[in-house]
Each structure stands twice: as structure tokens, then as C-alpha cells.
Amino acid sequence: MSVGTHSFVDSYNEQPLFFQFTTGLQDTLIIWVGTRPRMGCLSVATPSRTASAMPPAAILVGDSAGDFSAEMARRLALKTKKQCYVSFSLAPTTGMGVVTQGGVDEGLSRFVERRLLQELKTTPELLA
């Protein structure tokens, strides 16, 4: 299988939110989510050897959304059993009210995770 991309757009609070998967990588998911075409942060998580243990995660490139991307990578690695890289980039003026001192709005976090899992379920070749 060759390396490619799978992209889609959804909206949160009437603002467009772009999603992109890099496909064709063995046992690895690379996911970018954002409102602008740049990488704001990048985190990675690797599945734990123990099925129920939370996977370890690290922020590779960080900004205020780094904690969000690390937690998202961790949850996706747990659910998919694959190494997951997650990049998250929000423009500060999106009107989503999401970039805060503590990271990312909880509603946006749940929306992004739910939307990513929905896409993985409806497009199973992303996990191939």
C-alpha cells in the first residue's frame, strides 16, 4: 500500500474544522486536526503491552494545545492498538472559544474524538 491522505471537513460551533489522516503506514496513524494549514503541536502515543493500561504519550512539538494532542493520541492508541501521532492547530481567532490557559475546550475535545472515531469506523481502510 502506498502512502496517501484522507481528508474531511466538519464544523464545530459553526466554524469549519479540517481533519486529515496520513494513510498507508504500517501500525501507525498520523492525524492532523485544525482550522489553519500549519502544525501547531505534535504528540505521539504508543500502545501499551498491557491491553487495559493507558498508553504512554509525549509532546514532540508543543504549544497551548499540546496537552490536548497528547491526550487524544493516548486515547486513540488505546482504542486502535496503533502508534498514533496527533497534530492539532487552531487559529487563535476562530471564535470557537477553545484555546485557553488549560488547553482546549472540553466540548471541542469530545467532538474531535467522537468525529475521528466515527471516521475510523466508517472508513476501515484507515486502520489497514
C-alpha positions as CSV (number, residue, x, y, z in Angstrom):
1,M,0.0,0.0,0.0
2,S,1.3,3.5,-0.8
3,V,1.3,6.4,1.5
4,G,-1.6,8.8,0.9
5,T,-4.0,11.1,2.7
6,H,-7.7,11.0,3.7
7,S,-9.2,14.4,4.4
8,F,-12.7,15.7,5.5
9,V,-14.3,18.8,7.0
10,D,-16.8,19.1,9.7
11,S,-17.9,22.1,11.8
12,Y,-17.9,23.0,15.5
13,N,-19.9,26.0,16.7
14,E,-20.5,26.9,13.0
15,Q,-16.7,27.1,12.4
16,P,-15.0,24.7,9.8
17,L,-12.7,22.1,11.3
18,F,-10.4,20.2,9.0
19,F,-9.2,16.6,9.6
20,Q,-6.5,14.7,7.7
21,F,-5.2,11.2,8.1
22,T,-2.0,10.0,6.6
23,T,-2.7,6.5,5.2
24,G,-0.6,3.5,4.2
25,L,1.7,3.4,7.2
26,Q,2.0,0.0,9.0
27,D,0.7,0.1,12.6
28,T,0.8,3.9,12.7
29,L,-1.9,6.6,12.5
30,I,-0.9,10.2,11.7
31,I,-3.8,12.6,12.3
32,W,-3.9,16.4,11.8
33,V,-6.9,18.5,13.0
34,G,-7.1,22.2,12.7
35,T,-8.5,25.4,11.4
36,R,-5.4,26.6,9.6
37,P,-2.8,24.9,7.4
38,R,0.1,24.6,9.8
39,M,1.2,22.3,12.6
40,G,0.7,23.9,16.0
41,C,1.7,20.9,18.1
42,L,2.5,17.2,17.6
43,S,2.2,14.4,20.1
44,V,2.7,10.6,19.9
45,A,1.4,7.7,21.9
46,T,2.4,4.1,21.6
47,P,0.0,1.2,22.6
48,S,0.9,-0.4,26.0
49,R,1.8,-4.0,26.1
50,T,-1.0,-4.5,28.7
51,A,-4.4,-4.1,27.0
52,S,-6.0,-2.1,29.7
53,A,-3.0,0.1,30.6
54,M,-3.1,3.7,29.4
55,P,-0.5,4.2,26.6
56,P,2.5,6.4,27.2
57,A,2.4,9.7,25.3
58,A,4.8,12.5,24.6
59,I,4.5,16.0,23.2
60,L,7.1,16.3,20.4
61,V,6.3,19.9,19.3
62,G,4.2,21.9,21.6
63,D,2.0,25.0,22.1
64,S,-1.1,25.6,24.2
65,A,-2.9,22.7,22.6
66,G,0.0,20.2,23.3
67,D,-1.7,18.6,26.2
68,F,-4.9,18.1,24.1
69,S,-3.0,16.4,21.3
70,A,-1.1,14.1,23.8
71,E,-4.3,13.0,25.5
72,M,-6.0,12.5,22.1
73,A,-3.1,10.4,20.9
74,R,-3.2,8.4,24.1
75,R,-6.9,7.6,23.8
76,L,-6.6,6.7,20.1
77,A,-3.6,4.4,20.7
78,L,-5.6,2.7,23.4
79,K,-8.7,2.2,21.1
80,T,-6.8,1.4,17.8
81,K,-3.8,-0.5,19.2
82,K,-1.6,1.6,16.8
83,Q,1.1,4.2,17.4
84,C,-0.7,7.5,17.0
85,Y,0.7,10.9,16.1
86,V,-1.8,13.7,16.6
87,S,-1.2,17.3,15.5
88,F,-3.7,20.0,16.5
89,S,-3.7,23.5,15.2
90,L,-6.3,26.2,16.0
91,A,-6.2,29.8,14.8
92,P,-6.5,32.0,17.9
93,T,-9.3,34.0,16.3
94,T,-11.6,31.1,15.3
95,G,-14.4,32.2,17.6
96,M,-14.6,28.6,19.0
97,G,-13.5,29.8,22.4
98,V,-11.2,26.8,22.6
99,V,-7.6,27.9,23.3
100,T,-7.4,28.6,27.0
101,Q,-4.7,28.6,29.6
102,G,-5.5,25.0,30.5
103,G,-5.5,23.8,26.8
104,V,-8.6,23.0,24.8
105,D,-12.3,23.4,25.5
106,E,-13.8,20.1,26.7
107,G,-16.7,20.2,24.2
108,L,-14.3,20.5,21.3
109,S,-12.2,17.7,22.7
110,R,-15.2,15.4,22.9
111,F,-16.3,16.5,19.4
112,V,-12.9,15.8,17.8
113,E,-12.5,12.4,19.4
114,R,-16.1,11.3,18.5
115,R,-15.6,12.6,14.9
116,L,-12.2,10.8,14.5
117,L,-13.6,7.5,15.9
118,Q,-16.7,7.8,13.6
119,E,-14.4,8.3,10.6
120,L,-12.3,5.3,11.6
121,K,-15.4,3.2,11.9
122,T,-17.0,4.3,8.6
123,T,-13.6,4.2,6.7
124,P,-12.0,0.9,8.0
125,E,-9.2,1.1,5.4
126,L,-7.7,3.9,7.6
127,L,-6.7,1.2,10.1
128,A,-5.3,-1.2,7.5
